Amino acid sequence: MQIRAWSAYIVDGKVYIPSRLKTEAGFFIESEPVSIEKQSDLLALEKTLSAIIQRSIPTVPTPNFRAAPKPFLHKYAAKKSNKQFEGAAKYWSIEFDGNTILLIPGIRRENGGWLHDNERALRIEVAGNFEEAIRRLTNELCKS
């Protein structure tokens, strides 16, 4: 199984997980719809994460960068701009290869966007117990 990846953002006590598309060129882009759960509702978030991780990521033609999707997450979080959203957000990358889930915290870039802090990545082995791995992922994501 190839690695699949998603982004998770926590803003004002809510977790935002945009849908993902994989381009024919091999990179991922965020898209709508966006799954939104309260950070405090562990059961709902656990159910959402489980569904997202088990769902396949569709492959789409590689977009022309001039026509690349505009930022949209700030609208869901009632922020005036993407810059305001990023300033309020904590970011994680969630990666799954069929055996292991990686929860990688983000480091905010000065000019916008995020870098992965691979040194602080949390490795969660599925080891035949997907539900327990999702529970641990949910708990770790909501600690912050």
Buried (B, 14 or more C-beta within 10 A) or exposed (E): EEEBBBBBBBBEEBBBBBBBBBEEEEEBBBBEEBBBBEBEBBEBBBBBBBEBBEEEBEEEEEBEEEEEEEBBBBBBBEBEEBEBBBEBBBBBBBBBEEEBBBBBBBEBEEEEEBEBBEEEBBEBEBEEEBEEBBBBBBEBBBEE
